[in-house]
Amino acid sequence: MATKKCPHCSDRKKARTDEEKEALLKRLRRAEGQIRGIESMIEEDAYCPDILTQVAAVTAALNSFNKELMACHMRSCVADDIRAGKDDAIDEFVKVMQKLMK
Protein backbone atom coordinates (compact mmCIF):
# COMPACT_ATOMS: atom_id res chain seq x y z
CA MET A 1 0.00 0.00 0.00
CA ALA A 2 1.46 3.35 -1.04
CA THR A 3 1.56 6.12 1.53
CA LYS A 4 -0.07 9.40 0.64
CA LYS A 5 2.08 12.50 0.63
CA CYS A 6 0.86 15.45 2.62
CA PRO A 7 -0.31 18.09 0.11
CA HIS A 8 1.21 20.85 2.26
CA CYS A 9 4.70 19.34 2.51
CA SER A 10 7.54 19.64 0.07
CA ASP A 11 9.84 16.93 -1.19
CA ARG A 12 12.67 19.44 -0.93
CA LYS A 13 15.20 19.30 1.87
CA LYS A 14 17.45 21.98 3.35
CA ALA A 15 20.90 21.14 4.64
CA ARG A 16 21.50 23.36 7.67
CA THR A 17 24.76 24.10 9.39
CA ASP A 18 25.15 22.96 12.97
CA GLU A 19 24.97 26.62 14.01
CA GLU A 20 21.67 27.15 12.15
CA LYS A 21 20.17 24.01 13.66
CA GLU A 22 21.24 24.94 17.18
CA ALA A 23 19.91 28.49 16.88
CA LEU A 24 16.54 27.26 15.61
CA LEU A 25 16.27 24.45 18.15
CA LYS A 26 17.19 26.81 20.98
CA ARG A 27 14.30 29.09 20.05
CA LEU A 28 11.87 26.15 19.81
CA ARG A 29 12.98 24.74 23.14
CA ARG A 30 12.41 28.14 24.75
CA ALA A 31 8.85 28.22 23.41
CA GLU A 32 8.31 24.61 24.46
CA GLY A 33 9.39 25.42 28.01
CA GLN A 34 7.07 28.41 28.09
CA ILE A 35 4.15 26.27 26.93
CA ARG A 36 4.86 23.73 29.68
CA GLY A 37 4.84 26.66 32.10
CA ILE A 38 1.43 27.73 30.82
CA GLU A 39 0.12 24.18 31.29
CA SER A 40 1.31 24.30 34.90
CA MET A 41 -0.30 27.68 35.41
CA ILE A 42 -3.64 26.32 34.21
CA GLU A 43 -3.34 23.25 36.42
CA GLU A 44 -2.59 25.55 39.37
CA ASP A 45 -5.52 27.88 38.59
CA ALA A 46 -3.31 30.88 37.89
CA TYR A 47 -4.85 34.29 37.30
CA CYS A 48 -5.94 34.79 33.67
CA PRO A 49 -3.85 37.92 32.95
CA ASP A 50 -0.75 36.09 34.19
CA ILE A 51 -1.44 33.23 31.78
CA LEU A 52 -2.13 35.65 28.93
CA THR A 53 1.21 37.34 29.60
CA GLN A 54 2.94 33.98 29.22
CA VAL A 55 1.00 33.23 26.03
CA ALA A 56 2.26 36.55 24.64
CA ALA A 57 5.81 35.47 25.51
CA VAL A 58 5.32 32.18 23.62
CA THR A 59 3.94 34.05 20.63
CA ALA A 60 6.99 36.34 20.66
CA ALA A 61 9.31 33.32 20.90
CA LEU A 62 7.64 31.64 17.91
CA ASN A 63 7.73 34.89 15.94
CA SER A 64 11.43 35.10 16.69
CA PHE A 65 11.84 31.52 15.45
CA ASN A 66 9.94 32.40 12.25
CA LYS A 67 12.17 35.42 11.64
CA GLU A 68 15.32 33.35 12.08
CA LEU A 69 14.08 30.55 9.81
CA MET A 70 12.82 32.98 7.18
CA ALA A 71 16.18 34.78 7.12
CA CYS A 72 17.98 31.46 6.62
CA HIS A 73 15.53 30.54 3.88
CA MET A 74 15.98 33.85 2.07
CA ARG A 75 19.78 33.75 2.25
CA SER A 76 20.03 30.22 0.95
CA CYS A 77 17.04 28.58 -0.73
CA VAL A 78 15.41 31.64 -2.26
CA ALA A 79 18.69 33.27 -3.32
CA ASP A 80 19.99 30.01 -4.81
CA ASP A 81 16.76 29.39 -6.72
CA ILE A 82 16.71 32.91 -8.15
CA ARG A 83 20.35 32.61 -9.21
CA ALA A 84 19.42 29.34 -10.92
CA GLY A 85 16.62 31.08 -12.82
CA LYS A 86 13.82 29.56 -10.75
CA ASP A 87 11.68 32.66 -10.35
CA ASP A 88 8.82 30.59 -8.91
CA ALA A 89 10.79 30.75 -5.64
CA ILE A 90 9.53 34.32 -5.31
CA ASP A 91 5.91 33.20 -5.60
CA GLU A 92 6.50 30.46 -3.04
CA PHE A 93 8.10 32.96 -0.66
CA VAL A 94 5.19 35.39 -1.08
CA LYS A 95 2.70 32.61 -0.27
CA VAL A 96 4.61 31.69 2.87
CA MET A 97 4.73 35.33 3.97
CA GLN A 98 0.98 35.67 3.39
CA LYS A 99 0.37 32.67 5.67
CA LEU A 100 2.62 34.10 8.35
CA MET A 101 0.94 37.49 8.23
CA LYS A 102 -2.64 36.28 8.75
N, C-alpha and C positions, 0 to 999 in steps of 0.2 A: 504494500500500500504506500503510495507516494504521499509525502507530507506537503501540506499547503504552505506556501510562503505568505507571510504577513504582507498585505498590500501597502503598508506604511513603512516597511523596512527596505533598506537598500542592500544589494549584494556587494556593494563597495566596502572596502576596509580602509582604515587609516592607521598607518604605523606611527606611533607616538614615541617621543623620546622618554626616557625614564623621568626626566624633570617635568615634562608635560603631564605624564600620568600621575606623578606624585602631587603636583599642584591641583589637578582636578579631583583626585581622590581625597585630598585634604579638605577641600571645600565641601565635598559630599559628606564626608564623615562628620564635619562640623554641623551640617544641617541634620544629619541623622541623629546626632546627640541631642540637638535642640528638640527634635520631634519626640524622642524618648522622654525628654524633660516635660514636654507638654502632656504626654500620656500620664506621667506621674502627677502632674498638677491636676488633671481631671480626676484621677483616682483619689486624690487627696482633697477634692472639692475646693480647689483654689478659686479665688475671686476672678470673675470673668475678665475685667480689664487687665489683670496680670497675665492671664492666658493669652489674651489678644496681643499683648506686647510681645510675648514669646513667638506667637505666630508671625508677627511682623518681622521678627529677627530671622525666622526660618525663610520667609519670603525674600528677605534681603540676601541671605546666604545663597539661596538658589539663583537669584538674579546675578549675583557675583559669579557663580559657577557658569551660568549662561554666557556672561560677558567673556570670561576666560576661554571657554570652549569656542565661542564664535570668533574670537580673535585668532585662535589657533587655526580654525577652519579657513578664515579669510587669508591668512598668511601662507597657508600651504595648499589645501585642496582647491579653493577658488582661484588663487593666483596661478597655480599650475595648470588648471583646466583652461583658463583664459589664454595663457601663453601657448597652450597646445591647440588653440583655435576652437575650443569647446565653449562657445558663448552661452549655451544652455545652462552653464553653471551660474550665470547671473540670475536667470529666471528661478532656478532652484533656491538660490540664496534669498531672493525676494520673497518667495513663498514661505521659507523658514522664518524670516523676519516678521512677516504678516502674522504667522501663528504665535510668535513670541509677544507680539504687541497687542494681542486681543485683550 
